[in-house]
Amino acid sequence: MPIVPPIKSQGIKTKLVDWIASNVEDINYDRWVEPFMGTGVVGFNIQPKKALMCDSNPHLIKFYNGIKNKEITSAGVKKFLTEEGVKLLESDGAYYYDVRKRFNEEGSSLDFLFLSRSCFNGMMRFNRKGGFNVPFCKKPKRFAQALVTKITNQVKNVSQIIETGDFTFKCQDFQTTLKEVDVNDLVYSDPPYIGRHVDYFDSWSEEEEIILNQMLENANAKYVLSTWLSNKYRTNEYIFSIWNDSFIATKEHFYHVGGKEANRNAVNEALISNVNLKYCIPTKEMEIKIKNGDSLLTSQQSEYKKPTQLMLLLEEENLNK
């Protein structure tokens, strides 16, 4: 089972980490580098001996540095969430907005964790002033004992991974991070998906995608980038313009955006790399496949029977809790 981090956000790669790991397991490198670490789920599952984990969201970096420095412990998290959960229940959910206001004024990492696990649909969204503005999930019983225990164990698991490795966490933009890349590094890049609506700490543009491509190429290091290839509506054409000289590995991934069958859509996820990955083809060959109407998958196609869809929907909902 994948290691699940305590912080939640939409677009988390929990269901894709095994596939990502299988594609990079034969690559030799000295240090794992992430310019967009997000929740850290990929790095924590890869468990490299040495890692540089960066993000422009200061609250994520502060939280994981808190775990690294043992300022945040599983015991402390259990006590905090238990006490705050009682206040949330007694207020019938209104206390959520007190915590949100307090977090936006003080920036407490424990408040950040509380909001991450009780906000609507696991979103991580901030206003232009940097204030967390996601509404409550409308579940006053959110921090029942079972969930508190689950989160406590997640903090403990991540703490052990950080303690046994050499992890450095930095709050900085991707360009600053890529300037620190060494030729012997492996850069795993997971920027906001270009051409798709995302909720993240920062937005993402075509210009930034081009800069990312240029800086990764100029770093002369090995890199792997997560993005999307296609859904039932359209194809990510940026792959064949910005990343046209790379390799691509693809896998079908099932997203849930609601309880209705019509809102359950498969997306062809993609890994773009300058390394010949375990399950990949050149991007130019993929472009030919699209023109010919051939399968866009380099890995085995997933089959989703109705009972499986229902189980995955429940699992997705639990992940967003």
Beta strands, then each sheet from edge to edge (+ up, - down):
strand 1: 31-34
strand 2: 50-55
strand 3: 166-171
strand 4: 185-189
strand 5: 222-230
strand 6: 247-256
strand 7: 264-273
strand 8: 281-282
sheet 1: 3+ 2+ 1+ 4+ 5+ 7- 6+ 8-
end
